[in-house]
Amino acid sequence: MKRKAFVKNATLAAAAVAAGSFTDLFAQAGKASPKAEALVKAAIIGTGLRGQDHLELLLMRNDVDVVAICDVDDRMLADAKALVAKSGKKMPQVFTGDPYAWKKLLDIRGLDTVFIVTPWEWHKPMIIGAIEAGIKYVATEVVLGITLQDHWDVVHAAEKHQAHVTMLENVCYRRDVMAVLNMVRQGIFGELIHLQGGYQHDLREVKFNDGVKPYGGGCEMDEKGWTEARWRTHHSVYRNGDLYPTHGIGPIAHYININRGNRFLHLSSFSSKARGLHNHVVKTCGEDHPNAKINFKLGDVVTTSISCANGETILLQHDTSLPRPYSLGFRVQGTNGLWMDVNKGIHIEGTTKPHQWDEAKTWLDKYDHPLWQRWSKEAQGSGHGGMDFYVDHMFIESVKRKVPPQLDVYDAAAWSAITPLSETSVESGNRTVEFPDFTGGQWMYRKPVFALNNEF
């Protein structure tokens, strides 16, 4: 979903909360567990636009008590408090005032879980801080960390304290993605051979704004920008690699059982020249604007190849600086046929016409995943076309039932580590690098657990 559409949907969802139209539906989601009477005490660190989306979903549930929120931005905190007021629920404790106010939040006794929805560089210290504070269930927005060592540190902390860390990768729950997962598991595509995905999304008006609006209207970034332009653009100045791989790799990993009978083995990345962000600044604000003098390190298109233990190949692309429509570029190809989301087509040998595409919708409707068949009404109105409901629902139900989340710390580390590994490959002249095994060999024995039924 495009970010402007996301903001629009979030606004609609907020209005719906005020009107009470979704409250009963999401309350039903809270009744799915046999332990529904247990109230999950949750806190949210980061109440920006993405944090508010999670806040809305948690406020709609009758099995969650949001007891604390934290942010350094007064404007975002005010919006978050307005959402709470509209919900009719008790106002949570508010932590603010300095960049480390989140540490005081973690001192709250009896916290069951914390949601971390902050700039990327804060994820690792906040995850480990929450784990060391005794919180057994930690949810973080993508990505897990910046360096490869960050990923190892989080894995080791989770193992040491027997804590659960979930990266909230919502695209794993996209309706077409899950229908294709259903098809894969039923053998429709045969044995999988090659997969593609990525993050192909024009972010020029996300990385630059006027310091007032969240998207576009100017060429400001860092301290002069607002919301994502205040921090995300900085990474494009100093880093060159696949900076946002998890939307593409998350679903792919489920298709081929990564960390559960399969694993990534090797990776190599190539980066194009960088022109898009500079050209956007010049076109929008002129050659004399200070940001027109920045040499952006991030290549406009970064292409990453990954090999797997079971013989599959994966192609990922990160393409965020040039004009283009949104696409995650999925391709799932096996011995019997393939699905491609760009042309909305499916071809199955012996079933579809030779050398022709079938309209994918007919197949996706037929193989609609049981989770979507059961929960689509509850998901309606939540962010990103309903995906956000599913990822938060899975996590909260895991907390209530005291079971491991279906997206675990090993998934988070493997998917997110693509970024520092791709940076290493690009920096070393596109060298092929070995992919670490965060499971310590347990990938050979672990079984698939993601979305095996319609429960959560």
C-alpha positions in Angstrom: 0.0 0.0 0.0 1.3 3.5 -0.8 2.1 5.6 2.2 -0.5 8.3 1.4 -3.1 5.6 1.2 -1.9 4.2 4.5 -2.3 7.6 6.2 -5.8 7.8 4.7 -6.7 4.4 6.0 -5.3 5.2 9.4 -7.5 8.3 9.5 -10.5 6.2 8.5 -9.7 3.7 11.1 -9.5 6.4 13.8 -12.9 7.7 12.7 -14.2 4.2 12.9 -13.0 3.8 16.4 -14.7 7.0 17.4 -18.0 5.7 15.8 -17.5 2.3 17.4 -18.0 0.5 14.1 -15.0 -1.8 14.4 -14.9 -2.1 18.2 -17.2 -5.2 18.4 -15.4 -6.9 15.6 -12.0 -6.5 17.2 -13.4 -7.4 20.6 -14.4 -10.8 19.0 -10.7 -11.3 18.1 -9.9 -11.1 21.7 -12.3 -13.9 22.5 -10.5 -16.4 20.3 -8.2 -17.7 23.1 -9.4 -20.1 25.8 -7.6 -17.7 28.1 -9.3 -14.6 26.8 -10.0 -13.4 30.3 -6.3 -12.7 30.8 -5.7 -9.0 30.1 -2.4 -8.4 28.3 -0.6 -5.4 29.7 1.1 -3.7 26.8 3.3 -0.7 26.2 4.3 1.1 23.0 7.6 2.8 22.5 7.2 5.1 19.5 3.9 6.8 18.7 4.6 8.1 15.2 2.4 7.3 12.3 3.3 3.6 12.4 3.1 3.4 16.2 -0.4 4.9 16.1 -1.5 2.2 13.7 -0.5 -0.5 16.3 -2.0 1.6 19.1 -5.4 1.7 17.3 -5.4 -2.1 16.8 -4.5 -2.7 20.5 -7.2 -0.3 21.7 -9.8 -2.1 19.7 -9.2 -5.4 21.6 -10.9 -6.2 24.8 -8.0 -8.4 25.9 -5.3 -5.7 25.9 -4.7 -2.9 28.3 -2.3 -0.3 26.9 -0.7 0.9 30.1 2.1 3.1 28.8 3.3 5.0 25.7 6.5 6.7 25.0 7.8 9.3 22.4 10.0 12.4 22.2 7.7 14.1 19.7 4.9 16.1 21.4 2.9 16.3 18.2 2.9 12.5 17.8 2.1 12.0 21.5 -0.8 14.3 21.2 -2.2 12.3 18.3 -1.7 9.1 20.2 -3.5 10.4 23.3 -6.4 11.6 21.0 -6.7 8.0 19.8 -6.9 6.7 23.4 -9.5 9.3 24.2 -11.7 8.3 21.3 -11.5 4.7 22.3 -13.0 5.5 25.7 -10.2 3.5 27.4 -8.1 4.7 30.3 -5.2 7.0 29.4 -1.9 5.2 29.7 1.2 6.5 31.4 3.1 8.8 29.2 6.9 8.8 29.1 8.7 11.6 27.2 11.2 14.4 27.7 14.5 12.8 26.6 15.7 10.1 24.2 16.1 7.6 27.0 12.6 8.0 28.6 11.8 4.5 27.3 14.1 3.0 30.0 11.8 4.4 32.7 8.8 2.8 30.9 10.5 -0.6 31.1 10.5 -0.2 34.9 6.7 -0.6 35.0 5.9 -3.7 37.0 3.8 -6.4 35.4 4.3 -5.5 31.7 3.5 -8.5 29.5 4.8 -7.0 26.3 6.3 -4.0 24.6 5.9 -2.8 21.0 8.9 -1.0 19.6 8.0 1.3 16.8 11.0 3.7 16.5 13.8 4.5 14.1 15.9 1.5 13.1 19.0 2.4 15.1 17.0 2.2 18.3 15.6 -1.3 17.8 18.5 -3.3 19.1 19.1 -1.4 22.4 15.3 -1.2 23.1 14.8 -4.9 22.4 17.6 -5.9 24.6 16.6 -3.4 27.2 13.1 -4.8 27.3 14.5 -8.4 27.6 16.8 -7.5 30.4 14.0 -5.8 32.2 12.3 -9.1 32.3 9.7 -8.7 29.5 9.2 -12.1 27.9 7.4 -11.0 24.7 8.9 -8.1 22.6 7.5 -7.0 19.3 9.5 -4.7 17.1 8.9 -3.1 13.8 11.4 -4.0 11.0 14.4 -4.1 11.0 16.1 -5.9 13.9 19.4 -4.0 13.9 22.0 -2.1 11.9 25.1 -4.2 12.0 25.4 -8.0 11.8 26.6 -8.0 15.4 23.4 -6.3 16.4 21.5 -9.3 15.1 23.7 -11.8 17.0 23.3 -9.7 20.2 19.5 -9.8 20.0 19.5 -13.5 19.3 21.8 -14.2 22.2 19.8 -12.0 24.6 16.6 -13.8 23.7 18.2 -17.2 24.2 19.8 -16.2 27.5 16.6 -14.8 29.0 14.3 -17.3 27.3 12.4 -14.3 25.8 10.4 -14.1 22.6 11.2 -11.5 20.0 8.8 -11.0 17.0 9.5 -8.7 14.1 6.2 -7.4 13.0 6.5 -8.2 9.3 3.0 -7.6 8.1 3.4 -8.6 4.4 3.6 -12.2 5.6 -0.1 -11.8 6.0 -1.0 -10.1 2.7 -4.0 -11.9 1.3 -2.5 -12.9 -2.0 0.7 -13.8 -0.3 -1.1 -16.2 2.0 -3.2 -17.7 -0.7 0.0 -18.5 -2.6 1.4 -20.0 0.6 -1.7 -22.2 0.7 -1.1 -23.2 -3.0 2.6 -23.9 -2.2 1.7 -26.2 0.6 -0.8 -28.1 -1.6 1.8 -28.6 -4.2 0.2 -26.6 -6.9 3.5 -25.2 -8.2 5.4 -28.4 -7.7 8.8 -28.3 -6.2 9.9 -24.7 -5.7 13.0 -23.6 -7.7 13.3 -19.8 -7.7 11.7 -17.0 -5.9 11.7 -13.2 -6.2 10.6 -10.3 -4.1 11.7 -6.9 -2.8 10.8 -3.4 -1.9 10.0 -1.4 -5.0 8.4 1.7 -3.7 9.0 5.4 -4.6 10.1 6.9 -1.3 11.3 10.3 -2.5 8.4 12.1 -0.8 8.9 10.0 2.3 12.6 10.8 2.6 12.0 14.5 2.0 9.3 16.9 3.2 8.7 20.4 4.3 9.1 19.7 8.0 5.4 20.1 8.5 3.7 17.5 6.4 4.8 13.9 6.7 5.2 13.4 3.0 6.6 15.7 0.3 6.2 19.5 -0.1 9.8 20.2 0.3 13.4 18.9 0.5 14.1 18.8 4.2 15.6 15.9 6.1 17.3 15.2 9.4 16.5 17.8 12.1 14.7 20.0 9.5 12.4 17.2 8.3 9.6 15.5 10.1 8.6 11.9 10.8 10.6 9.5 8.5 12.5 12.3 6.8 14.0 13.1 10.2 15.9 9.8 10.4 15.3 7.4 7.4 17.0 9.6 4.8 20.2 9.6 6.9 20.7 6.0 6.1 20.6 6.7 2.3 23.5 9.2 2.8 25.9 6.8 4.5 24.8 3.2 3.6 24.7 1.2 0.4 22.8 -2.1 0.4 19.4 -3.6 0.6 18.2 -1.4 3.5 14.6 -2.9 3.7 14.5 -6.5 2.7 12.0 -8.0 5.0 8.8 -7.2 3.1 10.0 -9.4 0.3 12.0 -12.1 2.1 9.4 -12.7 4.9 6.8 -14.4 2.6 9.5 -16.1 0.6 11.0 -17.6 3.7 7.7 -19.2 4.6 7.3 -20.6 1.1 10.6 -22.5 1.4 10.7 -23.1 5.2 13.7 -21.1 6.0 15.0 -21.9 9.6 12.6 -24.9 9.6 14.2 -27.5 7.3 16.0 -25.0 5.0 18.3 -22.0 5.4 20.0 -19.2 3.5 23.6 -20.2 2.5 25.2 -17.4 0.5 24.5 -13.9 -0.6 25.8 -11.4 -3.1 24.6 -7.9 -3.9 25.1 -5.4 -6.7 24.2 -1.7 -6.4 23.6 0.7 -9.3 24.7 4.3 -9.4 22.8 6.9 -7.2 20.9 9.6 -9.0 17.3 9.5 -7.9 17.4 11.4 -4.6 19.7 14.1 -5.9 17.6 14.6 -8.9 14.5 14.9 -6.8 16.0 17.6 -4.6 17.1 19.6 -7.6 13.8 19.2 -9.4 11.8 20.1 -6.3 13.8 22.8 -4.7 16.6 23.8 -7.1 20.3 23.3 -7.4 21.0 25.9 -4.6 19.2 23.9 -1.9 21.8 22.6 0.6 20.6 19.0 0.2 21.4 19.2 -3.5 25.1 19.0 -2.5 24.8 15.7 -0.7 26.4 12.6 -2.3 23.9 9.9 -1.5 25.7 6.5 -1.1 22.6 4.3 -1.5 22.3 3.0 -5.1 19.0 3.6 -6.8 18.5 -0.1 -7.4 20.2 -2.8 -5.2 19.9 -6.4 -6.4 20.7 -9.3 -4.1 21.0 -13.0 -4.9 20.7 -15.7 -2.2 21.3 -19.4 -2.4 19.6 -21.9 -0.1 20.5 -25.2 1.5 17.7 -27.0 -0.4 18.8 -25.6 -3.7 16.5 -22.7 -4.3 17.6 -19.3 -5.5 16.2 -16.0 -4.4 16.4 -12.6 -6.1 15.6 -9.5 -4.1 15.5 -5.8 -5.3 15.5 -2.6 -3.3 14.3 0.2 -5.5 13.1 3.3 -3.6 14.7 6.4 -5.2 13.3 6.5 -8.7 9.8 7.2 -10.1 7.8 3.9 -10.1 4.5 2.4 -9.0 4.5 0.4 -5.8 5.3 -3.3 -6.1 7.0 -6.0 -4.0 7.8 -7.9 -7.2 6.9 -11.4 -6.0 7.6 -14.4 -8.1 7.1 -18.0 -6.9 8.3 -20.5 -9.5 8.3 -24.3 -9.3 8.5 -27.4 -11.5 4.7 -27.1 -12.4 4.3 -23.3 -12.9 4.6 -19.9 -11.2 2.8 -16.9 -9.8 3.9 -13.3 -10.5 2.3 -10.4 -8.7 3.4 -7.7 -11.1 1.2 -9.0 -14.0 -1.3 -10.6 -11.6 -0.8 -13.9 -13.4 -0.5 -17.6 -12.7 0.6 -20.3 -15.0 0.2 -24.0 -14.1 1.3 -26.5 -16.7 -1.4 -28.9 -17.8 -4.1 -26.7 -16.3 -3.8 -23.2 -17.8 -3.4 -22.6 -21.5 0.1 -23.3 -22.9 2.4 -20.3 -22.8 -0.4 -18.1 -21.4 -1.1 -16.4 -18.1 -4.3 -17.1 -16.2 -5.9 -14.3 -14.2 -4.4 -14.8 -10.7 -7.6 -13.6 -8.9 -9.5 -16.8 -9.8 -6.7 -19.0 -8.2 -6.2 -16.7 -5.2 -9.9 -16.7 -4.4 -10.0 -20.5 -4.7 -7.0 -21.0 -2.4 -7.8 -18.1 0.0 -6.0 -18.9 3.2 -8.1 -20.2 6.1 -6.9 -17.3 8.3 -8.4 -14.8 5.8 -11.6 -16.8 5.4 -12.1 -16.6 9.2 -10.9 -13.2 10.2 -11.4 -10.9 7.1 -14.2 -9.0 8.7 -12.2 -8.3 11.8 -9.2 -7.2 9.7 -11.3 -4.8 7.6 -10.3 -1.2 8.2 -7.0 -2.0 9.8 -3.8 -0.7 8.2 -2.2 -1.9 5.0 -5.2 -3.6 3.7 -5.9 -5.7 6.8 -2.4 -7.1 7.1 -1.7 -5.3 10.3 -4.6 -6.9 12.1 -3.2 -10.4 11.5 0.4 -9.8 12.6 -0.8 -8.0 15.8 -3.4 -10.7 16.4 -0.8 -13.5 16.1 1.5 -11.8 18.6 -1.2 -10.9 21.2 -2.6 -14.4 21.1 0.9 -15.8 21.6 1.3 -13.6 24.6 -2.0 -14.7 26.1 -1.4 -18.4 25.5 2.2 -18.1 26.6 3.4 -19.9 23.5 6.2 -19.0 21.1 5.1 -16.5 18.4 5.0 -17.9 14.8 7.5 -15.2 13.8 10.4 -15.7 16.1 13.8 -14.2 16.8 15.6 -16.5 14.3 13.2 -15.4 11.6 13.8 -11.7 12.5 17.5 -12.1 12.5 17.7 -14.1 9.2 15.4 -11.7 7.3 16.9 -8.5 8.7 20.6 -9.6 8.5 20.3 -9.3 4.7 20.9 -5.6 5.1 24.4 -5.7 6.7 25.4 -8.7 4.6 24.4 -6.9 1.4 26.3 -3.8 2.5 29.4 -6.0 3.0 29.0 -7.6 -0.4 28.6 -4.3 -2.2 31.5 -2.7 -0.3 33.8 -5.6 -1.2 33.1 -5.5 -4.9 30.0 -7.7 -5.0 31.8 -10.6 -3.2 29.7 -13.6 -2.2 29.4 -13.8 1.6 28.4 -16.7 3.8 25.0 -16.3 5.5 25.2 -17.0 9.3 23.0 -19.7 10.8 21.4 -18.0 13.8 19.7 -21.2 14.8 23.0 -22.9 15.5 22.1 -25.9 13.4 18.6 -26.3 14.7 17.1 -25.4 11.3 17.5 -29.0 10.4 15.1 -30.2 13.1 12.6 -27.3 13.6 9.2 -27.7 11.9 7.1 -25.1 10.1 4.6 -23.3 12.4 3.5 -20.3 10.5 -0.3 -20.0 9.7 -0.9 -23.8 9.7 -4.6 -23.3 10.4 -7.2 -20.5 10.9 -6.7 -19.9 14.6 -4.1 -17.1 14.7 
